[in-house]
Amino acid sequence: MKNRRVKKTCFLELKGQQIQIEKKQIKNMYLRVGSEGEIRISAPLSVSDKRVEEFVLEKWNWIEKAREKQKTKRETEAPGWEKGLSPGQQEARKEECRKIMLARLPRIIQKWERLTGLHALEWKLRDMKTRWGTCVPAKKRIWLNLRLALYPEECLEYVVVHELVHFLVPGHGPEFWKYMDRFFPEWPRVRKELNGI
């Protein structure tokens, strides 16, 4: 029923991006950024293409932030180990990963806290399906994904530095990556390996 309200679909090229515009029997304009970063506009039938373009430009800062958020979400999705494993096997795998992480972490944490000058008050391990790591800067608390045990040690180092840098910069803007360049200049290569890109 919703699709029947779409009277016209067209595309706008703006700032090197292809933007889908759907003109409908609605009163206001709406903007959505999809999971792959695609930009979609719903607009009233009476609104001109020029006004749609102005609307997009007015919202451009928000669009860029939303697309970066979606990109980060895609890049930080962790792999699963559930497929083909019984509940007992899953628990055994988690315990094995926990032992590996506990053996690696003290040395890696000491190394990167010394090199960055940043310190967490608490480090925890957790089985996470959508993130490699997460933190609460206000409490100086960091959680790391148990599944990092399945990857080369430098991937764990990348996530450790990544979360420590969030104590300085909350988001993933240019300033955040400048600190990553400073502390862990090989991060682009390691991130690609970690995320299978």
C-alpha positions in Angstrom: 0.0 0.0 0.0 2.8 2.3 0.8 4.5 1.9 -2.6 1.3 3.0 -4.4 1.8 6.4 -2.9 5.0 6.8 -4.9 4.1 8.9 -8.0 7.6 9.6 -9.3 11.1 8.3 -8.7 14.2 10.1 -9.9 17.9 10.5 -9.0 19.9 13.6 -8.2 23.7 13.7 -8.5 25.1 15.9 -5.7 28.6 16.1 -4.3 29.5 12.9 -6.2 26.6 11.0 -4.6 23.6 9.4 -6.3 20.5 10.4 -4.3 17.2 8.7 -4.8 14.1 11.0 -4.7 10.6 9.6 -4.4 7.8 12.1 -4.8 4.6 11.2 -3.0 1.3 12.4 -1.8 2.9 13.7 1.5 3.2 17.1 3.1 6.8 17.2 4.2 10.2 16.1 3.0 12.0 13.2 4.7 15.6 12.0 4.5 16.9 8.5 5.1 20.4 7.0 5.0 20.3 3.3 4.4 22.5 0.6 5.9 24.9 0.7 2.9 25.1 4.5 3.0 22.6 5.2 0.3 20.7 8.5 0.5 16.9 8.5 -0.1 14.5 11.5 -0.1 10.7 11.4 0.1 9.2 14.7 -1.0 5.7 16.1 -1.8 4.7 16.0 -5.4 4.6 19.8 -5.5 8.2 20.4 -4.4 10.7 21.4 -7.1 14.0 19.5 -7.7 15.8 22.7 -6.8 14.1 22.8 -3.4 15.0 19.1 -2.9 18.6 19.9 -3.7 18.6 22.8 -1.1 17.1 20.4 1.5 19.8 17.9 0.9 22.6 20.5 1.2 21.1 21.8 4.4 21.2 18.3 5.9 24.6 17.4 4.4 26.6 17.5 7.7 24.0 15.2 9.2 24.1 12.9 6.2 27.9 12.6 6.4 27.7 11.7 10.1 25.0 9.1 9.5 26.9 7.5 6.6 30.1 7.3 8.8 28.1 5.7 11.5 26.7 3.1 9.1 30.2 2.5 7.7 31.6 2.0 11.2 28.8 -0.4 12.0 29.5 -2.5 8.9 33.3 -2.5 9.5 33.0 -3.5 13.2 30.7 -6.4 12.7 32.4 -9.4 14.2 32.3 -12.9 12.7 30.1 -15.7 14.3 31.2 -19.1 15.5 27.8 -20.5 16.1 27.3 -22.2 12.8 27.7 -25.9 12.9 28.6 -25.9 16.7 26.5 -27.4 19.4 25.9 -25.3 22.5 28.5 -27.3 24.4 31.1 -26.8 21.6 30.3 -23.0 21.5 31.0 -22.8 25.2 34.2 -24.7 24.8 35.3 -22.4 22.0 34.6 -19.3 24.1 36.6 -20.7 27.0 39.5 -21.5 24.7 39.4 -17.9 23.3 39.2 -16.5 26.8 42.4 -18.3 27.8 44.2 -17.0 24.7 43.0 -13.5 25.4 44.0 -13.6 29.1 47.5 -14.8 28.0 48.0 -12.0 25.5 46.3 -9.0 27.1 48.6 -8.1 30.0 51.6 -7.6 27.8 49.6 -5.8 25.1 47.8 -3.5 27.5 51.0 -2.6 29.2 52.7 -1.8 25.9 49.9 0.4 24.5 49.1 2.2 27.7 52.8 3.2 27.9 53.0 4.2 24.3 49.8 6.2 24.2 49.9 7.6 27.7 46.2 6.6 28.0 45.0 4.2 30.8 41.9 2.2 31.4 40.8 1.4 34.9 39.0 -1.7 33.9 39.4 -4.2 31.0 36.8 -6.9 30.4 36.2 -9.7 27.9 32.8 -10.3 26.3 31.4 -12.4 23.5 30.0 -9.6 21.2 28.4 -10.3 17.8 28.5 -6.8 16.4 31.6 -5.1 17.8 35.3 -5.8 18.2 35.4 -3.5 21.2 33.5 -0.9 23.1 34.2 1.5 25.9 32.8 3.9 28.5 35.3 6.8 28.5 33.8 8.5 31.6 34.5 5.4 33.6 37.7 4.4 31.8 36.3 1.0 31.1 36.9 -1.1 28.0 35.4 -4.3 26.8 37.1 -6.5 24.1 35.5 -9.2 22.0 36.6 -12.8 22.8 36.6 -13.5 19.1 39.8 -11.4 18.7 41.6 -14.5 19.9 40.9 -16.1 16.5 42.9 -13.3 14.7 46.6 -12.3 14.5 47.8 -10.5 17.6 48.2 -7.2 15.7 44.4 -7.2 15.3 44.0 -7.2 19.0 46.5 -4.4 19.3 44.6 -2.3 16.8 41.3 -2.7 18.8 43.1 -1.9 22.1 44.6 1.3 20.6 41.2 2.1 18.9 39.3 2.0 22.2 42.0 3.9 24.2 41.9 6.7 21.6 38.1 7.0 22.3 39.2 8.3 25.8 40.4 11.4 23.8 37.9 11.5 21.0 34.4 10.0 21.2 33.5 9.7 17.5 35.3 8.6 14.4 35.9 12.0 12.8 39.2 13.3 11.4 40.7 14.0 14.8 40.2 10.4 15.9 42.0 9.0 12.9 44.9 11.5 13.4 45.5 10.0 16.8 45.3 6.5 15.2 47.9 7.6 12.6 50.1 8.9 15.4 49.9 5.8 17.7 49.2 3.0 15.3 50.1 4.1 11.7 49.5 0.7 10.2 45.8 0.7 11.3 44.4 0.8 7.7 46.0 -2.5 6.8 45.2 -4.2 10.1 41.6 -3.0 10.0 41.2 -4.5 6.5 42.6 -7.8 7.7 40.3 -7.8 10.7 37.2 -7.0 8.7 38.1 -9.2 5.8 38.0 -6.3 3.3 
